[in-house]
Amino acid sequence: MLISPSQLMFFSSLSTGMILSISSPTWFGAWAGLELNLMSFIPLIITKNNQYSSEAALKYFLIQALGSALIVFAASTLLVSFNFSHLFLTIALLLKLGAAPFHFWFPQVMEGMNWIQAITLMTIQKIAPMLLISYLSYSFISSTIIFYSIILSAIVGAIGGINQMLLRKIMAFSSINHMAWMLSAISISESMWMMYFLFYAIMSSSIALIFHFQQIYQFSQITSNNASPLSNKILMFMSLLSLGGLPPFSGFIPKWMLIQEMTSTHYFPTLFILLSSTLISLYYYLRISISALVLYAPKMKWASSRRHANTLTPMMTFLNLAGLLVPSVFIMF
């Protein structure tokens, strides 16, 4: 059985907490949803006979508990000052997201997870705090904090992954870099954020699933994994470039639309930093993908038995190459 009944139950309560948080009309209901989401994700992190997963679960619990405590503290400061309340609420939600300058826990927690748990942390766990931040974007002090968080997340996410040799930490810093784009998108409109988040979730999940199927966790394993077929290496190459937002792959589409929106609203300084950080992050995407292709060596016949059929490969290939079909759609109309 791939999914145990207990895992299915905890994942259902995790989804319920997320839906409760984003649909609640009050901040108390949003806080209760975040707590339900937290207490459901902790058992999913813990794996038997793995001390690193227990350490990651403890770190995640302490950070999320601190964020929840800040939300409760913000509710008490609402009676004193409206601006102080929004200040602590924004800090608490950015801490839960793992956005810079509150990113210190995110790579360490990612390092103690397997790839399926990392997909959940990079995608589903960001939905509720991100939508709650959109409710605060009308406040001047909250929008100011979000602006500085966008700048820092772009810089930290780009520079932090350059010298990393662990793939989970590389994906963590990539997520922090994409967090800057998503915060920029949600400051413009929720529909723009939903579009960007959908593409990001598909691209990052495809990369993590490739690493999961091949059980790759370190950069050295990519260069020494000659038993992997060439098709998997090409798929890894395309998926990484798509995640980096290189045209004409699918990952460029949300960046392209967001660049147009930010240009029309005259967010030129922020846009310059975001584009510069994307160019830097493309460096470590290319380092992984080119090393996997260039150092590819022919396999002996008995090594081919390690191949395994992957039914998701055609779907991931189509999703990463769908951006190539967009120009032809515009020509047809």
Legacy VTK file of the C-alpha trace (Angstrom):
# vtk DataFile Version 3.0
C-alpha trace
ASCII
DATASET POLYDATA
POINTS 333 float
0.000 0.000 0.000
1.506 3.295 -1.086
-0.430 5.467 1.373
-1.336 4.197 4.814
-4.754 5.045 6.322
-3.102 7.202 8.995
-1.233 9.226 6.362
-4.449 9.664 4.402
-6.248 10.856 7.547
-3.519 13.376 8.424
-3.362 14.655 4.848
-7.143 15.112 4.853
-7.018 17.094 8.094
-4.090 19.103 6.681
-6.212 20.052 3.663
-9.160 20.803 5.934
-7.042 23.166 8.042
-5.835 24.965 4.920
-9.389 25.392 3.595
-10.647 26.535 7.007
-7.865 29.103 7.232
-8.418 30.694 3.812
-12.219 30.656 4.014
-12.654 31.919 7.578
-14.232 35.388 7.948
-12.316 36.038 11.184
-8.666 35.915 12.207
-9.527 33.489 15.001
-10.813 30.978 12.454
-7.725 31.547 10.309
-5.499 30.899 13.334
-7.425 27.719 14.181
-7.010 26.516 10.588
-3.275 27.156 10.699
-3.006 25.194 13.955
-4.934 22.249 12.497
-2.695 22.373 9.440
0.426 22.378 11.646
-0.640 19.491 13.864
-1.556 17.424 10.792
1.752 18.002 8.999
3.980 17.027 11.947
3.022 13.285 11.848
3.535 13.291 8.074
7.126 14.497 8.512
8.147 11.911 11.098
9.475 8.691 9.566
10.367 5.573 11.514
14.076 4.887 12.093
15.103 8.294 10.759
16.520 10.771 13.247
16.740 13.534 10.621
12.976 13.535 10.062
12.359 13.804 13.815
14.772 16.733 13.989
13.052 18.398 11.029
9.643 17.883 12.644
10.848 19.461 15.907
12.337 22.477 14.110
9.193 22.920 12.030
6.968 22.687 15.096
8.984 25.269 17.061
9.018 27.786 14.204
5.319 27.367 13.414
4.452 27.582 17.121
6.406 30.849 17.312
4.454 32.158 14.328
1.152 31.168 15.936
2.200 32.855 19.186
2.929 36.052 17.251
-0.554 35.895 15.713
-2.113 35.621 19.177
0.112 38.479 20.387
-0.989 40.577 17.373
-4.617 40.046 18.397
-3.873 41.474 21.846
-2.026 44.501 20.412
-5.052 45.328 18.260
-6.579 47.013 21.300
-3.504 49.235 21.642
-2.412 50.044 18.087
-3.779 49.043 14.699
-0.344 49.390 13.041
1.422 47.220 15.639
-1.171 44.500 15.132
-0.596 44.459 11.362
3.156 44.527 11.931
3.178 41.365 14.048
0.616 39.618 11.832
2.752 40.198 8.750
5.928 39.037 10.512
4.162 35.907 11.786
2.879 34.950 8.326
6.248 35.610 6.672
7.844 33.415 9.345
5.397 30.616 8.585
6.132 30.958 4.862
9.892 30.874 5.274
10.352 34.130 3.368
13.490 36.196 3.986
14.603 37.500 6.449
12.777 34.699 8.324
14.101 31.951 6.028
16.742 30.457 8.349
14.640 27.405 9.239
13.429 26.488 5.757
16.573 24.846 4.237
17.301 22.966 7.477
13.785 21.535 7.677
13.870 20.591 3.979
17.120 18.696 4.524
15.420 16.316 6.981
12.518 15.406 4.672
12.089 13.016 1.798
11.026 14.394 -1.574
7.286 13.787 -1.149
7.263 15.678 2.148
9.346 18.432 0.536
6.729 18.818 -2.211
4.055 19.344 0.444
6.189 21.917 2.265
7.038 23.809 -0.938
3.473 23.918 -2.306
0.474 23.113 -0.091
1.902 24.605 3.112
2.355 28.000 1.428
-1.250 28.484 0.318
-2.908 29.551 3.583
-0.212 32.009 4.846
0.111 33.536 1.378
-3.610 34.221 1.041
-3.732 35.603 4.576
-0.912 38.014 3.635
-3.060 39.268 0.750
-5.663 40.417 3.308
-3.000 42.666 4.881
-1.611 44.170 1.688
-3.867 47.239 1.941
-2.101 48.341 5.149
0.868 50.677 4.663
3.090 49.051 7.295
2.290 45.546 6.028
2.948 46.483 2.391
6.280 48.029 3.423
7.375 44.848 5.229
6.261 42.741 2.261
8.269 44.961 -0.099
11.485 44.474 1.889
10.754 40.762 2.181
10.458 40.551 -1.624
13.870 42.172 -2.056
15.566 40.006 0.573
13.914 36.778 -0.601
15.095 37.387 -4.169
18.673 38.053 -3.039
18.866 35.244 -0.463
17.225 32.692 -2.753
19.635 33.481 -5.589
22.894 33.713 -3.658
22.162 30.995 -1.079
21.952 28.167 -3.609
25.155 28.891 -5.528
27.621 26.791 -3.523
25.150 24.184 -2.278
25.828 20.523 -3.064
22.665 19.136 -1.431
19.686 19.068 -3.778
17.063 19.585 -1.094
18.794 22.771 0.062
19.046 23.919 -3.554
15.300 23.403 -3.934
14.750 25.242 -0.637
16.654 28.317 -1.808
14.852 28.054 -5.147
11.561 28.133 -3.252
12.702 31.238 -1.337
13.548 32.921 -4.651
10.152 32.035 -6.095
8.609 33.338 -2.878
9.744 36.828 -3.918
7.894 36.476 -7.224
4.771 35.137 -5.506
4.727 37.975 -2.956
5.044 40.417 -5.846
2.187 38.683 -7.645
-0.111 38.685 -4.623
0.547 42.397 -4.039
-0.879 42.985 -7.525
-3.875 40.610 -7.502
-4.923 37.220 -6.154
-5.614 35.893 -9.660
-2.033 36.701 -10.688
-0.759 34.843 -7.613
-2.973 31.818 -8.317
-1.626 31.605 -11.857
2.003 31.881 -10.744
1.554 29.449 -7.840
-0.065 26.844 -10.105
2.859 26.912 -12.507
5.381 26.907 -9.657
3.701 23.934 -7.961
3.738 21.919 -11.189
7.358 22.736 -12.045
8.809 22.180 -8.557
6.795 18.986 -8.072
8.051 17.581 -11.388
11.677 18.194 -10.347
11.151 16.697 -6.894
9.412 13.628 -8.366
12.319 13.038 -10.742
14.725 13.129 -7.807
12.365 10.918 -5.779
12.075 8.212 -8.437
15.855 8.075 -8.843
16.528 8.483 -5.074
18.947 11.368 -5.674
19.727 13.699 -2.783
23.192 15.075 -3.552
24.826 16.766 -6.514
27.490 14.053 -6.718
24.822 11.388 -7.207
23.675 13.092 -10.419
27.132 13.021 -11.980
27.796 9.418 -10.923
24.355 8.003 -11.750
25.167 6.405 -15.118
22.431 3.795 -14.716
19.761 6.434 -15.276
18.477 6.481 -18.875
19.240 9.454 -21.088
15.534 10.320 -21.320
15.417 10.961 -17.555
18.457 13.231 -17.787
16.884 15.213 -20.645
13.654 15.485 -18.662
15.643 16.749 -15.655
17.363 19.282 -17.918
14.051 20.621 -19.280
12.341 20.674 -15.894
15.167 22.631 -14.230
15.240 25.206 -17.019
11.459 25.495 -16.822
11.650 26.030 -13.058
14.260 28.718 -13.659
11.892 30.562 -15.974
14.008 30.287 -19.114
12.019 30.913 -22.305
10.388 29.225 -24.117
9.640 26.640 -21.409
6.432 26.671 -19.375
7.998 28.294 -16.320
8.559 31.478 -18.328
4.814 32.058 -18.847
3.936 33.245 -15.285
7.121 35.337 -15.104
6.299 36.901 -18.471
2.789 37.866 -17.372
4.020 39.163 -14.018
6.728 41.232 -15.738
4.045 42.845 -17.889
1.882 43.650 -14.861
4.810 45.049 -12.861
5.884 47.161 -15.840
2.403 48.641 -16.197
2.314 49.479 -12.473
5.845 50.992 -12.607
7.496 48.543 -10.168
10.812 48.929 -12.007
13.291 48.710 -9.061
11.627 45.573 -7.691
11.427 44.062 -11.157
15.147 44.693 -11.767
16.089 42.845 -8.557
13.752 39.953 -9.352
15.156 39.513 -12.857
18.747 39.770 -11.618
18.113 37.124 -8.958
16.510 34.849 -11.557
19.620 35.055 -13.727
21.779 34.092 -10.739
19.500 31.192 -9.815
19.684 29.921 -13.405
23.388 29.342 -12.770
22.860 26.530 -10.278
19.988 25.084 -12.331
22.322 24.896 -15.319
25.125 23.464 -13.158
22.904 20.521 -12.216
21.355 19.913 -15.629
24.485 20.331 -17.766
26.534 18.134 -15.419
23.900 15.415 -15.719
24.066 15.520 -19.535
27.768 16.130 -20.152
28.944 13.473 -17.713
26.512 10.920 -19.128
28.342 7.677 -19.958
27.122 4.558 -21.803
25.824 1.808 -19.537
26.694 -1.833 -19.544
23.873 -4.142 -20.450
23.443 -5.527 -16.908
23.004 -1.976 -15.557
19.824 -1.552 -17.588
17.935 -3.697 -15.091
17.889 -0.712 -12.734
15.545 1.114 -15.073
12.033 1.487 -13.878
8.965 2.568 -15.750
7.741 5.996 -14.867
4.177 6.702 -15.908
4.508 10.376 -14.966
7.323 11.028 -17.456
5.093 11.840 -20.484
2.900 14.139 -18.384
5.859 16.022 -16.872
7.448 16.365 -20.311
4.267 17.892 -21.720
3.885 20.286 -18.788
7.454 21.544 -19.066
7.246 21.942 -22.841
3.744 23.423 -22.964
5.294 26.878 -23.136
6.605 26.016 -26.595
3.013 25.743 -27.847
1.908 29.177 -26.569
3.227 31.227 -29.549
1.398 28.961 -31.997
-1.857 29.531 -30.065
-1.493 33.300 -30.486
-0.784 32.844 -34.213
-3.971 30.796 -34.651
-6.083 33.567 -33.150
LINES 1 334
333 0 1 2 3 4 5 6 7 8 9 10 11 12 13 14 15 16 17 18 19 20 21 22 23 24 25 26 27 28 29 30 31 32 33 34 35 36 37 38 39 40 41 42 43 44 45 46 47 48 49 50 51 52 53 54 55 56 57 58 59 60 61 62 63 64 65 66 67 68 69 70 71 72 73 74 75 76 77 78 79 80 81 82 83 84 85 86 87 88 89 90 91 92 93 94 95 96 97 98 99 100 101 102 103 104 105 106 107 108 109 110 111 112 113 114 115 116 117 118 119 120 121 122 123 124 125 126 127 128 129 130 131 132 133 134 135 136 137 138 139 140 141 142 143 144 145 146 147 148 149 150 151 152 153 154 155 156 157 158 159 160 161 162 163 164 165 166 167 168 169 170 171 172 173 174 175 176 177 178 179 180 181 182 183 184 185 186 187 188 189 190 191 192 193 194 195 196 197 198 199 200 201 202 203 204 205 206 207 208 209 210 211 212 213 214 215 216 217 218 219 220 221 222 223 224 225 226 227 228 229 230 231 232 233 234 235 236 237 238 239 240 241 242 243 244 245 246 247 248 249 250 251 252 253 254 255 256 257 258 259 260 261 262 263 264 265 266 267 268 269 270 271 272 273 274 275 276 277 278 279 280 281 282 283 284 285 286 287 288 289 290 291 292 293 294 295 296 297 298 299 300 301 302 303 304 305 306 307 308 309 310 311 312 313 314 315 316 317 318 319 320 321 322 323 324 325 326 327 328 329 330 331 332
